[in-house]
Amino acid sequence: MLETLRTVGGVLRSLRIYYGRRSHAAGMDRLYSRFVHPGDLVFDVGAHVGDRVGSFRRLGARVVAVEPQPALVRTLKLLYGRDADVVIEAVAVGRVAGTAEMLINLSNPTVSTLSTDFIRAAHGAPGWEAQRWSRKVRVPVTSLDSLIAKYGVPAFIKLDLEGFEGEALAGLTRAPKVLSFEFTTIQREVARACIARCGELGYRRFQVALGESQTLVHPDWLDDRALLAWLNALPQAANSGDVYASLG
C-alpha cells in the first residue's frame, strides 16, 4: 500500500511540474517548432508523462511515445490513448533488443533509470541527496533501429534516459535529420560519448538548452569541439540540459 501511494504521489508530482504552467507548454512549442513540422514522425524516447508528446501533437506531428515505467505507461494511455496519431510503446530503448532491470524512483519517476552508473554518479552529489531508487522491475528493451524498422525514419528523436542515452545511440544507424539527448553534469562522460556517437552518425551542428528553460543557449550552431569546450566549462550546479544535433 505504501509503495502504491508513493507511486501515485510521484506521478502526480510529475503531472504538476510538467503540465502545471502554460509558459512551459508555450516554450516547448517555440523550441520544437524549429525541428518538428506538421505531418512529421517523431520518436519521444523516455516520454515520462507526455508533456513533449503534447507539444509534438500541437505542432501537427505523429508521435511514437516510448516509456517502460508501468505507472507512466498507464498515465500516457489515459492522456493520449485515444489519439490515433500517438502510438505508445511500453519498452525501454538500448543498444540491442532484450530485457533489462530498471531502477524506479517512486517519489521522482523522472529520474528512474536503466543505468547503475547513473545512480552511482548521483550518490552524494549536490542536489541529488534525497533521491532513492527503491524498486526494481524487469522491462523489455528495443533499439532505435528496431523502432525505425517498425515505424519509419523519424524527422526528430528526443532521448531522455537518465544516463542511458549512449546505449540508445549505439543502437541507431539510420540518423534522423535532428535528434536531442539529455545530459547531466554528474555524468559528463556520457554526454561526451553521445557527442562522439553523433559525429559517427554524421551530425556536425549542435545546440544546447539548459534544464527546462526551452531556450537555446547559443546564438549560432556549434561544432563538436566548441560544444565539448562549453560542456567541460559548465558549472556543476547547472545540473542538466539537452543537446540538439543536426545533420545540416
MOVEN-V20518 format. One record per pair of residues at least 24 apart in sequence whose ideal C-beta (glycine too) atoms are under 8 Angstrom apart, sorted by sequence separation. I is the first residue (numbers start at 0). J is the second residue. D is the distance in Angstrom with one decimal. If there is no record, write none. Layout:
BEGIN
((I/J/D) (I/J/D))
END
This chain:
BEGIN
((27/51/6.7) (31/55/6.6) (36/60/7.4) (47/71/6.0) (60/84/7.8) (61/85/7.7) (62/86/7.2) (64/88/6.9) (67/91/4.1) (143/167/6.1) (147/171/7.9) (155/179/7.7) (162/186/5.4) (165/189/5.4) (178/202/7.7) (216/240/7.9) (35/60/5.1) (46/71/7.5) (49/74/7.2) (53/78/7.8) (63/88/6.1) (65/90/6.3) (106/131/7.1) (113/138/7.8) (142/167/7.8) (143/168/7.6) (145/170/7.6) (164/189/6.3) (168/193/5.8) (198/223/5.6) (220/245/6.9) (24/50/7.3) (28/54/5.4) (32/58/5.8) (48/74/5.4) (49/75/5.1) (52/78/7.7) (53/79/7.9) (56/82/6.8) (65/91/7.8) (104/130/6.0) (105/131/7.9) (144/170/5.7) (147/173/5.4) (174/200/4.3) (197/223/7.6) (23/50/7.1) (27/54/4.0) (31/58/6.1) (48/75/7.2) (52/79/5.8) (65/92/5.9) (104/131/6.5) (113/140/7.9) (143/170/5.1) (144/171/6.1) (162/189/5.6) (165/192/4.5) (169/196/6.8) (174/201/5.7) (210/237/7.6) (56/84/6.7) (104/132/5.1) (105/133/6.0) (142/170/3.3) (143/171/4.1) (144/172/5.7) (165/193/5.3) (168/196/4.4) (172/200/7.7) (174/202/7.0) (195/223/7.9) (209/237/5.9) (210/238/6.6) (215/243/7.5) (24/53/7.0) (28/57/5.8) (46/75/6.1) (49/78/5.3) (56/85/6.8) (103/132/6.5) (104/133/7.5) (105/134/6.0) (142/171/7.5) (144/173/6.6) (164/193/5.3) (168/197/7.2) (171/200/6.7) (194/223/5.6) (210/239/6.1) (17/47/7.3) (18/48/7.4) (24/54/6.6) (28/58/6.5) (48/78/7.5) (49/79/5.9) (102/132/4.1) (103/133/7.3) (209/239/7.7) (210/240/6.0) (17/48/5.6) (103/134/4.1) (165/196/6.6) (209/240/4.2) (18/50/6.1) (102/134/7.5) (103/135/7.1) (168/200/7.6) (194/226/6.2) (208/240/5.7) (17/50/3.9) (24/57/7.8) (52/85/6.2) (68/101/7.1) (102/135/5.9) (103/136/6.1) (194/227/6.3) (207/240/5.7) (208/241/5.1) (13/47/6.4) (14/48/5.6) (67/101/5.9) (101/135/7.0) (207/241/7.1) (13/48/4.7) (18/53/8.0) (68/103/6.5) (100/135/5.4) (101/136/5.3) (207/242/5.6) (208/243/7.4) (100/136/7.4) (101/137/7.6) (191/227/6.6) (194/230/7.8) (206/242/7.4) (207/243/7.1) (71/108/6.2) (100/137/5.9) (101/138/4.9) (205/242/6.0) (206/243/4.3) (10/48/6.9) (70/108/6.8) (99/137/7.4) (100/138/7.8) (205/243/6.6) (98/137/5.6) (99/138/6.2) (191/230/7.3) (205/244/5.5) (206/245/7.7) (68/108/5.9) (98/138/6.7) (190/230/5.8) (204/244/7.3) (205/245/7.5) (46/87/7.8) (98/139/5.7) (99/140/5.0) (204/245/4.4) (97/139/7.8) (98/140/6.0) (120/162/7.2) (202/244/3.9) (203/245/7.7) (204/246/7.9) (68/111/5.7) (96/139/8.0) (97/140/5.1) (187/230/6.1) (202/245/6.5) (203/246/7.3) (204/247/7.4) (96/140/6.1) (117/161/5.4) (187/231/7.2) (202/246/5.9) (203/247/7.9) (95/140/7.5) (96/141/5.2) (117/162/2.9) (201/246/5.7) (96/142/5.9) (114/160/7.8) (116/162/6.1) (117/163/7.3) (187/233/8.0) (45/92/7.9) (91/138/5.0) (93/140/4.6) (95/142/5.8) (113/160/7.2) (114/161/6.4) (197/244/4.5) (44/92/5.1) (90/138/6.9) (91/139/7.0) (92/140/6.9) (93/141/7.8) (94/142/6.6) (112/160/7.2) (113/161/7.9) (114/162/3.7) (182/230/7.2) (194/242/7.0) (90/139/4.7) (91/140/4.7) (92/141/6.0) (93/142/6.6) (96/145/5.9) (112/161/3.7) (114/163/4.7) (184/233/6.1) (193/242/7.0) (89/139/7.6) (90/140/6.4) (91/141/7.5) (92/142/6.6) (111/161/6.8) (112/162/5.7) (113/163/4.8) (184/234/7.5) (185/235/7.8) (194/244/8.0) (90/141/4.8) (92/143/6.1) (110/161/5.5) (112/163/6.3) (184/235/4.9) (114/166/7.8) (184/236/7.7) (190/242/6.8) (88/141/7.3) (113/166/7.6) (184/237/5.6) (92/146/7.4) (184/238/5.8) (183/238/6.6) (184/239/7.0) (183/239/4.6) (182/239/6.5) (13/71/8.0) (88/146/7.2) (127/185/7.0) (181/239/6.3) (182/240/6.0) (181/240/7.3) (182/241/7.3) (10/70/5.5) (14/74/7.5) (181/241/5.4) (182/242/5.9) (9/70/7.6) (10/71/6.9) (47/108/7.2) (124/185/4.9) (180/241/6.9) (47/109/5.7) (179/241/4.8) (180/242/5.6) (7/70/7.9) (120/183/7.7) (179/242/6.4) (6/70/5.1) (10/74/5.7) (86/150/7.3) (121/185/5.9) (179/243/4.8) (180/244/7.7) (120/185/4.3) (178/243/7.6) (179/244/7.3) (92/158/7.7) (117/183/7.9) (120/186/4.9) (177/243/6.4) (178/244/5.5) (69/136/7.0) (177/244/6.8) (68/136/7.8) (92/160/7.0) (117/185/7.9) (177/245/4.9) (91/160/7.9) (117/186/6.2) (176/245/6.8) (177/246/7.4) (68/138/8.0) (93/163/6.7) (116/186/7.2) (176/246/5.4) (67/138/4.1) (92/163/7.9) (176/247/7.2) (67/139/7.4) (91/163/7.7) (94/166/4.9) (117/189/8.0) (174/246/6.4) (93/166/4.6) (94/167/7.6) (116/189/8.0) (93/167/6.2) (92/167/4.6) (94/169/4.3) (95/170/6.3) (65/141/8.0) (93/169/7.9) (94/170/4.7) (93/170/6.3) (92/170/7.1) (65/146/7.2) (159/241/7.7) (63/146/6.5) (157/241/8.0) (63/150/5.5) (63/153/7.4) (12/106/7.3) (13/107/8.0) (60/154/7.5) (9/104/7.3) (12/107/7.0) (13/108/6.1) (60/155/7.8) (9/105/5.3) (13/109/5.8) (8/105/7.9) (9/106/5.0) (8/106/6.6) (9/107/6.1) (10/108/6.6) (6/105/5.3) (9/108/4.7) (44/143/7.5) (5/105/4.1) (5/106/5.7) (42/143/7.4) (6/108/7.9) (2/105/6.5) (42/146/6.2) (51/157/6.0) (42/150/7.8) (40/150/6.6) (125/235/6.9) (126/236/7.5) (40/151/5.9) (42/153/4.8) (125/236/7.4) (40/152/7.6) (41/153/5.5) (44/156/6.4) (45/157/7.6) (47/159/7.1) (126/238/6.2) (40/153/4.4) (41/154/6.5) (42/155/7.5) (44/157/6.3) (45/158/6.4) (39/153/7.3) (40/154/6.0) (41/155/4.9) (42/156/4.5) (43/157/5.2) (44/158/5.0) (45/159/3.7) (39/154/3.9) (41/156/7.4) (42/157/7.0) (44/159/7.1) (45/160/4.9) (39/155/6.7) (41/157/7.2) (44/160/6.8) (45/161/7.6) (36/154/7.2) (35/154/6.5) (34/154/7.3) (35/155/5.3) (34/155/5.0) (44/167/6.5) (31/155/7.7) (2/134/6.9) (42/175/8.0) (45/181/7.8) (34/176/7.7) (34/177/4.5) (30/208/6.7) (30/213/4.7) (29/213/6.9) (30/214/7.2) (30/215/7.2) (26/212/7.4) (27/213/5.4) (26/213/3.2) (23/211/6.8) (26/214/7.1) (23/213/7.3) (34/243/7.3) (34/245/8.0))
END
